[in-house]
């Protein structure tokens, strides 16, 4: 995302090799030992609903890592590693055998040949390994650390607690970031930190700016990068999920906030424990229904304007109908009728994964392949698609080597174990439940005087 800003700031003059060695370039095993993260995959995935919660987390991270190396890529070799559906012969469509092959051929690529340089909104390592995440997942780390802080303090999430994490963000919390890494952090989070500091009461315009200024008011996908995992804490409660996400979202415009909160609501619906015996396809339908119908603030009833989300959901169904199973035609329709002003517009980063999932019914890995092949802001499209697919199908949908690669890089680069994230969200849900429904006070024995 925001690749144009990376190109403007692409001439960072510091020793990348030193940065790699000193800041992040440790083996995953060493990083696990230093971070003290204790992985408990068996406990997380013991029940189907927990697999779906982990699937949401890992699916989004895997999608980001899949899309990161080819984001806005013009490198010809990228197309050679993908299906290149724009060049398919006329009449070739997504038959079941084609869908199966697309899923099997989904590539997890490294950054060494396709995107070797560091980038403030992309990889923070030179020639990064497969499984390395970009800004789409770093925002999720910010949220996760805010949740962790709430668990320590036994308080609910607020915009202030989230803002604090943006301001204080370090790559690894068990050691100081190097000077070179700090520069990448500052560039990657600069706009968000301006808004965060303003929310925290600062008014020095050198370091803080009003949140309404963020990204010049563009309806971008910042909230979609940040908030999706909130659905775990509100599984089965779409309205509550929407209101919680909407309430802490200071990184979005109001319209983009509606989009992000609606996605969280849809994911919460798909994670409902009552759907344990349902098929993944049925859960996807539940997601789509909640995505459209969860509207606790009645945005759809606003006179004259209505709810733009519904327009794009209707368009997704129209485009799928019109393509006749041709991904190349879908690409053309998305680029024309999808009306992207920026490839990371909030409506577009939802429209693309939704159209591709509907174009590939029952084959989410094929849809993921097409999201990469479509091009443009591939990591943003793929991380939303991965979250939806993971919540509906479970973590086992994604190849084990994909999951392991992402987890290894998260541990090594950030000291974060994504296998623990669903556990922390479950604990946070219990905390919120206790806050909202405190236990009744025990009866006090009557005093002698009152007897």
MARSEPA-170154 format. One line per field, with one value per residue (C-alpha): y, x, z. Coordinates in pm, 1 decimal. Layout:
N
Y [Y | ...]
X [X | ...]
Z [Z | ...]
END
This chain:
451
Y [0.0 | 363.1 | 255.8 | 601.1 | 737.7 | 470.5 | 580.7 | 940.4 | 833.4 | 556.5 | 717.7 | 642.9 | 676.3 | 418.8 | 89.4 | -171.0 | -462.5 | -340.6 | -283.2 | -640.9 | -795.5 | -582.2 | -519.6 | -816.9 | -1073.4 | -1338.4 | -1696.2 | -1771.6 | -2017.0 | -1758.2 | -1507.6 | -1745.8 | -1796.1 | -1423.2 | -1326.5 | -1582.9 | -1658.5 | -1998.6 | -2146.8 | -2360.5 | -2454.3 | -2762.7 | -2561.7 | -2298.3 | -2538.5 | -2799.6 | -2712.9 | -2621.9 | -2273.4 | -2205.3 | -2320.6 | -2060.0 | -1790.6 | -1887.8 | -1906.6 | -1543.7 | -1440.2 | -1657.3 | -1612.8 | -1238.3 | -1261.8 | -1523.4 | -1311.6 | -1011.9 | -1218.8 | -1365.5 | -1025.2 | -831.8 | -933.6 | -842.8 | -534.8 | -287.7 | -499.1 | -444.3 | -720.5 | -962.5 | -1262.0 | -1207.1 | -1303.2 | -1612.5 | -1735.1 | -1672.2 | -1782.6 | -1457.4 | -1481.6 | -1164.6 | -1369.4 | -1672.4 | -1775.4 | -1668.1 | -1918.2 | -2047.0 | -2019.9 | -2124.6 | -2486.7 | -2711.3 | -2851.8 | -2499.4 | -2383.3 | -2680.4 | -2609.7 | -2241.1 | -2334.1 | -2586.9 | -2338.5 | -2052.8 | -1929.4 | -1794.5 | -1584.8 | -1418.8 | -1054.2 | -1103.6 | -1082.2 | -904.1 | -638.0 | -651.0 | -302.7 | -205.1 | 15.1 | 206.0 | 58.3 | -271.4 | -508.0 | -371.5 | -617.6 | -612.2 | -921.8 | -1040.2 | -1407.8 | -1571.4 | -1510.4 | -1152.7 | -916.1 | -553.4 | -260.0 | -446.2 | -672.8 | -428.0 | -238.5 | -562.7 | -585.8 | -237.1 | -350.7 | -673.9 | -488.9 | -254.6 | -558.4 | -701.2 | -374.8 | -382.0 | -733.6 | -618.4 | -315.5 | -492.5 | -217.2 | -208.8 | -84.6 | 289.7 | 519.3 | 644.4 | 298.2 | 236.2 | 577.2 | 505.1 | 190.2 | 380.0 | 637.6 | 381.9 | 118.3 | -64.6 | -356.1 | -575.6 | -493.2 | -686.5 | -454.7 | -109.0 | -74.3 | 28.7 | 383.3 | 259.3 | 60.8 | 355.5 | 557.9 | 300.6 | 285.7 | 664.2 | 679.4 | 390.1 | 521.6 | 896.8 | 991.3 | 767.3 | 904.8 | 1261.1 | 1168.8 | 956.8 | 1232.8 | 1479.1 | 1236.3 | 1211.5 | 1587.6 | 1712.0 | 2027.4 | 2081.3 | 2081.6 | 1951.3 | 1616.7 | 1609.5 | 1687.4 | 1650.6 | 1298.7 | 1445.3 | 1534.3 | 1169.6 | 1075.1 | 1396.6 | 1244.8 | 965.6 | 667.1 | 422.5 | 77.0 | 171.0 | 32.8 | -287.5 | -339.2 | -267.8 | -403.5 | -740.3 | -956.1 | -776.6 | -1013.8 | -1291.2 | -1112.3 | -1067.0 | -1403.1 | -1443.8 | -1079.7 | -875.3 | -554.1 | -549.5 | -621.0 | -335.6 | -86.9 | -185.4 | -152.1 | 171.4 | 314.7 | 288.8 | 353.5 | 689.0 | 594.0 | 610.5 | 856.8 | 794.4 | 611.1 | 392.7 | 333.3 | 186.9 | -46.4 | -168.2 | -212.2 | -401.4 | -644.4 | -703.4 | -764.5 | -1013.1 | -1198.3 | -1210.3 | -1367.6 | -1628.3 | -1717.3 | -1792.7 | -2117.8 | -2214.2 | -2259.1 | -2535.7 | -2797.4 | -2569.0 | -2591.9 | -2326.3 | -2213.8 | -2162.3 | -1960.5 | -1744.6 | -1672.7 | -1578.9 | -1343.9 | -1178.8 | -1138.0 | -981.5 | -761.1 | -605.9 | -613.5 | -510.8 | -140.8 | -46.3 | 325.8 | 304.6 | 454.7 | 307.9 | 529.3 | 855.3 | 1075.4 | 1118.0 | 958.9 | 610.0 | 359.9 | 334.7 | -9.0 | -153.9 | -12.4 | -192.2 | -516.8 | -505.2 | -432.0 | -734.2 | -963.2 | -794.3 | -829.9 | -1197.5 | -1257.9 | -1070.2 | -1237.1 | -1580.5 | -1741.5 | -1547.3 | -1396.3 | -1176.6 | -1017.0 | -974.4 | -786.5 | -548.8 | -487.5 | -425.2 | -169.7 | 12.8 | -19.5 | -58.8 | 309.0 | 302.9 | 645.8 | 484.0 | 109.3 | 109.6 | 281.8 | 132.0 | 13.6 | -139.3 | -340.8 | -507.1 | -528.7 | -718.3 | -1005.6 | -1031.8 | -1060.4 | -1317.1 | -1532.3 | -1534.1 | -1604.1 | -1910.9 | -2073.4 | -2328.4 | -2254.7 | -1974.1 | -2056.7 | -2014.6 | -1678.6 | -1587.4 | -1677.0 | -1448.8 | -1166.5 | -1181.3 | -1216.1 | -915.0 | -693.5 | -343.2 | -339.1 | -715.9 | -744.4 | -538.4 | -743.1 | -1072.6 | -994.3 | -920.1 | -1228.2 | -1442.4 | -1320.9 | -1403.8 | -1742.9 | -1831.7 | -1741.1 | -1961.1 | -2255.3 | -2263.7 | -2239.9 | -2576.5 | -2420.0 | -2265.3 | -2492.2 | -2568.9 | -2428.2 | -2094.8 | -2084.6 | -2182.6 | -1928.0 | -1642.6 | -1746.9 | -1778.8 | -1427.4 | -1278.7 | -1428.2 | -1329.7 | -981.1 | -865.6 | -1107.7 | -1183.9 | -1532.5 | -1519.3 | -1853.2 | -1669.0 | -1388.3 | -1575.3 | -1674.1 | -1310.4 | -1202.5 | -1470.4 | -1342.3 | -989.5 | -1103.0 | -1240.7 | -911.5 | -708.0 | -942.5 | -894.7 | -515.8 | -511.3 | -768.5 | -740.2 | -1011.5 | -911.3 | -797.3 | -1049.9 | -975.1 | -785.2 | -933.9 | -701.7 | -505.8 | -547.5 | -215.9 | -323.1 | -649.2]
X [0.0 | 97.6 | 375.3 | 394.1 | 519.7 | 788.4 | 918.3 | 937.6 | 1132.9 | 1325.9 | 1668.0 | 1737.1 | 2111.2 | 2215.0 | 2395.8 | 2124.8 | 2359.9 | 2437.4 | 2065.4 | 1983.4 | 2249.4 | 2199.4 | 1825.0 | 1634.9 | 1855.1 | 1851.6 | 1749.6 | 1395.1 | 1510.2 | 1732.2 | 1450.1 | 1211.2 | 1457.7 | 1512.2 | 1147.6 | 1034.3 | 723.0 | 583.3 | 395.7 | 92.2 | -50.2 | -228.1 | -420.7 | -518.9 | -644.2 | -803.4 | -1159.2 | -1298.5 | -1407.6 | -1058.5 | -914.8 | -1130.3 | -1011.2 | -653.0 | -743.8 | -852.0 | -519.5 | -292.0 | -494.9 | -452.2 | -78.7 | -24.3 | -216.0 | 2.5 | 319.5 | 197.5 | 118.8 | 413.4 | 684.8 | 473.6 | 289.7 | 272.5 | 534.4 | 621.5 | 880.7 | 810.3 | 929.9 | 640.4 | 390.2 | 591.3 | 529.6 | 153.9 | -124.7 | -116.5 | -490.7 | -490.9 | -316.9 | -546.0 | -694.8 | -1051.5 | -1295.3 | -1073.4 | -1270.5 | -1249.6 | -1356.1 | -1306.4 | -975.7 | -848.8 | -946.9 | -769.3 | -453.4 | -457.7 | -475.6 | -195.5 | 28.2 | -15.9 | 341.8 | 493.4 | 776.9 | 1078.7 | 1163.5 | 1523.2 | 1458.4 | 1123.7 | 1155.6 | 1506.7 | 1519.2 | 1367.5 | 1059.4 | 880.3 | 541.8 | 684.1 | 955.6 | 1189.9 | 1461.8 | 1671.1 | 1611.6 | 1357.3 | 1272.9 | 940.3 | 679.9 | 790.6 | 499.6 | 442.2 | 253.3 | -77.4 | 25.8 | 233.9 | -85.8 | -223.2 | 81.5 | -2.2 | -353.7 | -232.8 | 6.5 | -274.1 | -487.1 | -198.3 | -171.1 | -544.2 | -512.4 | -235.5 | -433.2 | -771.0 | -927.0 | -1104.2 | -959.2 | -982.3 | -858.1 | -604.1 | -463.3 | -435.3 | -277.1 | -17.5 | 93.4 | 140.2 | 356.5 | 561.5 | 598.2 | 928.6 | 1002.3 | 1112.1 | 1001.3 | 1288.2 | 1554.5 | 1594.2 | 1562.6 | 1875.0 | 1895.7 | 1830.6 | 1527.5 | 1393.5 | 1401.9 | 1187.7 | 948.5 | 920.9 | 849.6 | 603.8 | 402.5 | 458.8 | 107.5 | -54.4 | 171.0 | 74.5 | -290.6 | -212.7 | -22.4 | -303.8 | -551.0 | -323.1 | -338.7 | -25.0 | -59.3 | 293.6 | 243.1 | 594.6 | 487.2 | 106.0 | -176.2 | -556.8 | -678.8 | -910.3 | -595.6 | -483.0 | -412.9 | -586.8 | -926.4 | -890.1 | -1115.6 | -826.6 | -787.1 | -602.8 | -878.9 | -891.0 | -520.5 | -565.3 | -891.7 | -988.3 | -871.7 | -1116.2 | -1380.6 | -1240.2 | -1346.2 | -1701.6 | -1761.2 | -2131.5 | -2210.8 | -2202.5 | -2352.3 | -2113.7 | -1818.7 | -1916.3 | -1958.4 | -1630.0 | -1433.8 | -1606.4 | -1550.4 | -1169.9 | -1100.7 | -924.7 | -720.2 | -1013.7 | -1258.6 | -1620.0 | -1702.2 | -1390.8 | -1468.8 | -1804.5 | -1630.4 | -1376.6 | -1633.9 | -1866.3 | -1588.5 | -1516.8 | -1889.4 | -1899.2 | -1597.3 | -1753.6 | -2063.6 | -1856.8 | -1675.9 | -1999.2 | -1962.2 | -2309.9 | -2166.5 | -1931.3 | -2123.2 | -2183.3 | -1983.0 | -1722.0 | -1942.2 | -2233.2 | -2010.0 | -1906.8 | -2273.6 | -2317.9 | -2019.8 | -2168.9 | -2510.0 | -2365.9 | -2136.0 | -2440.4 | -2697.6 | -2493.8 | -2569.4 | -2628.0 | -2595.2 | -2840.5 | -2609.5 | -2830.3 | -3114.2 | -2922.5 | -3139.6 | -3022.2 | -2679.2 | -2758.1 | -2478.5 | -2204.3 | -2104.5 | -2428.1 | -2355.0 | -2022.5 | -2168.6 | -2433.2 | -2165.1 | -1961.5 | -2255.5 | -2307.0 | -1943.0 | -1930.1 | -2241.0 | -2100.3 | -1759.1 | -1887.9 | -1604.3 | -1325.8 | -1072.1 | -924.7 | -1262.2 | -1304.5 | -975.2 | -1095.0 | -1428.7 | -1265.6 | -1029.9 | -1305.2 | -1629.2 | -1457.5 | -1362.3 | -1036.1 | -883.9 | -609.9 | -557.6 | -589.5 | -929.1 | -1136.5 | -1412.3 | -1164.0 | -965.6 | -1295.2 | -1441.0 | -1142.8 | -1128.0 | -1506.9 | -1539.2 | -1260.2 | -1397.1 | -1736.9 | -1576.1 | -1403.0 | -1676.7 | -1532.0 | -1175.2 | -1032.1 | -670.2 | -751.7 | -908.3 | -588.3 | -382.9 | -601.3 | -566.7 | -189.9 | -225.0 | -459.1 | -175.2 | -172.9 | -206.4 | -176.3 | -89.8 | -392.5 | -631.2 | -477.6 | -476.6 | -851.2 | -917.4 | -704.1 | -888.1 | -1227.4 | -1114.2 | -944.6 | -1251.6 | -1469.6 | -1237.6 | -996.4 | -619.6 | -567.3 | -674.6 | -331.0 | -33.9 | 173.1 | 487.8 | 306.7 | 195.2 | 538.5 | 718.6 | 498.4 | 525.6 | 903.6 | 935.1 | 694.0 | 896.4 | 1232.5 | 1142.0 | 893.3 | 905.3 | 538.0 | 385.8 | 60.1 | -47.2 | -102.4 | -310.2 | -644.4 | -576.7 | -521.9 | -836.6 | -1035.4 | -899.4 | -988.0 | -1344.9 | -1370.9 | -1238.8 | -1494.5 | -1772.7 | -1679.4 | -1670.1 | -2014.0 | -2168.0 | -1992.8 | -2059.8 | -2319.7 | -2175.1 | -2203.6 | -2455.3 | -2312.9 | -2389.1 | -2620.7 | -2464.5 | -2567.1 | -2743.5 | -2970.4 | -3070.3]
Z [0.0 | -56.5 | -294.5 | -448.4 | -116.5 | -104.6 | -441.7 | -326.8 | -17.7 | -191.5 | -169.1 | 197.8 | 248.0 | 505.5 | 514.8 | 446.8 | 506.8 | 858.5 | 911.8 | 812.5 | 1034.6 | 1343.7 | 1340.0 | 1210.8 | 1046.7 | 1318.9 | 1266.5 | 1374.9 | 1639.6 | 1804.7 | 1793.2 | 1963.4 | 2245.2 | 2291.0 | 2265.5 | 2517.3 | 2307.7 | 2394.4 | 2100.6 | 2174.5 | 1834.1 | 1965.3 | 2222.5 | 1967.0 | 1702.9 | 1929.6 | 1825.1 | 1481.3 | 1584.1 | 1719.4 | 1388.1 | 1215.6 | 1454.4 | 1387.8 | 1019.7 | 1024.3 | 1179.2 | 967.6 | 650.5 | 662.5 | 739.0 | 467.7 | 217.2 | 297.3 | 262.5 | -67.6 | -213.2 | -70.4 | -321.3 | -625.1 | -496.0 | -786.6 | -962.8 | -1328.4 | -1316.8 | -1609.5 | -1406.9 | -1164.5 | -1433.4 | -1515.3 | -1160.6 | -1182.1 | -1415.5 | -1621.5 | -1688.8 | -1899.6 | -2168.8 | -2154.8 | -2487.4 | -2552.0 | -2408.3 | -2126.8 | -1804.2 | -1441.0 | -1464.0 | -1157.4 | -1291.2 | -1362.7 | -1013.6 | -857.4 | -1055.0 | -957.8 | -590.9 | -623.1 | -805.9 | -557.3 | -499.5 | -177.7 | -317.5 | -166.1 | -218.2 | -335.4 | -710.5 | -726.3 | -457.4 | -306.8 | -150.1 | 181.8 | 173.9 | 447.9 | 347.7 | 229.5 | 357.5 | 624.1 | 525.7 | 213.2 | -2.2 | 251.3 | 284.0 | 185.1 | 454.0 | 523.6 | 590.3 | 489.1 | 639.4 | 601.0 | 888.2 | 1088.9 | 1169.7 | 1310.8 | 1536.3 | 1664.3 | 1750.0 | 1908.8 | 2135.3 | 2234.3 | 2326.5 | 2525.2 | 2716.4 | 2789.2 | 2928.8 | 3162.6 | 3279.4 | 3269.7 | 3058.7 | 2725.3 | 2398.4 | 2334.6 | 2062.4 | 2314.5 | 2387.0 | 2013.0 | 1955.3 | 2223.4 | 2042.6 | 1716.7 | 1890.5 | 2084.3 | 1810.5 | 1790.9 | 1566.8 | 1853.9 | 2207.1 | 2368.8 | 2229.1 | 2079.9 | 1704.4 | 1518.2 | 1384.0 | 1030.7 | 1134.8 | 1332.7 | 1013.0 | 834.9 | 1130.4 | 1136.4 | 764.4 | 764.5 | 1059.4 | 1020.8 | 911.0 | 1170.4 | 1443.6 | 1355.9 | 1412.1 | 1719.5 | 1896.3 | 1826.5 | 1984.7 | 2285.9 | 2334.5 | 2159.6 | 1950.7 | 1822.5 | 1444.5 | 1396.9 | 1544.9 | 1550.1 | 1307.1 | 1330.2 | 1243.6 | 978.1 | 781.2 | 763.6 | 399.6 | 287.9 | 364.1 | 106.5 | 174.5 | 199.3 | 352.4 | 673.8 | 895.9 | 693.3 | 759.0 | 1129.6 | 1263.5 | 1113.3 | 1405.0 | 1636.6 | 1501.4 | 1721.2 | 2039.8 | 1908.8 | 1740.3 | 1669.4 | 1760.9 | 1443.9 | 1582.4 | 1877.8 | 1645.8 | 1416.1 | 1700.6 | 1865.5 | 1542.5 | 1441.8 | 1788.7 | 1798.8 | 1428.4 | 1406.0 | 1096.8 | 853.0 | 707.2 | 814.6 | 490.6 | 508.0 | 876.6 | 774.4 | 529.3 | 785.8 | 1062.6 | 827.3 | 736.0 | 1104.6 | 1157.4 | 870.0 | 1004.8 | 1351.6 | 1200.0 | 1015.6 | 1339.9 | 1525.5 | 1723.1 | 1604.6 | 1253.3 | 1363.5 | 1162.9 | 864.4 | 545.1 | 459.1 | 172.9 | 411.7 | 642.7 | 348.9 | 278.8 | 645.0 | 610.1 | 300.7 | 464.5 | 778.6 | 571.4 | 408.0 | 686.0 | 991.2 | 1012.3 | 1378.9 | 1305.1 | 1011.9 | 755.0 | 482.2 | 609.4 | 562.7 | 334.1 | -24.0 | 34.6 | 166.0 | 221.5 | -41.5 | 82.9 | -55.5 | -399.6 | -417.9 | -284.2 | -557.0 | -815.6 | -701.4 | -779.2 | -1117.3 | -1218.7 | -1125.4 | -1336.1 | -1634.2 | -1646.7 | -1739.4 | -1546.1 | -1720.0 | -1477.5 | -1750.1 | -1808.4 | -1433.0 | -1420.2 | -1692.6 | -1522.9 | -1184.9 | -1336.1 | -1522.6 | -1331.0 | -995.4 | -1026.5 | -830.7 | -790.9 | -587.5 | -597.5 | -219.1 | -201.2 | 79.5 | -151.6 | -394.5 | -140.7 | -47.7 | -399.1 | -543.8 | -289.6 | -275.0 | -653.5 | -676.9 | -394.8 | -564.0 | -900.5 | -749.5 | -535.5 | -297.6 | -414.7 | -199.4 | -283.3 | -650.6 | -565.0 | -380.7 | -687.8 | -899.6 | -646.1 | -698.6 | -1074.6 | -1093.1 | -971.5 | -821.0 | -438.6 | -417.3 | -48.1 | 58.2 | -156.0 | -48.1 | 324.2 | 322.5 | 109.4 | 340.7 | 649.9 | 497.6 | 369.1 | 697.4 | 902.7 | 681.8 | 614.2 | 908.7 | 936.0 | 764.9 | 435.0 | 396.2 | 321.4 | 628.3 | 468.9 | 418.0 | 780.5 | 908.6 | 690.6 | 811.2 | 1174.6 | 1149.4 | 1007.6 | 1260.6 | 1544.9 | 1399.6 | 1278.3 | 1542.4 | 1835.3 | 1766.3 | 1766.9 | 1566.4 | 1713.0 | 2039.9 | 1892.8 | 1898.4 | 2259.2 | 2354.5 | 2173.4 | 2356.6 | 2687.5 | 2580.7 | 2504.2 | 2858.4 | 2996.1 | 2802.1 | 2909.8 | 3276.5 | 3231.8 | 3072.0 | 3306.0 | 3642.2 | 3896.1 | 4156.3 | 4484.6 | 4764.7 | 5036.1 | 5335.6 | 5679.0 | 5875.4 | 6157.3 | 6519.5 | 6508.6 | 6224.9 | 6380.3]
END
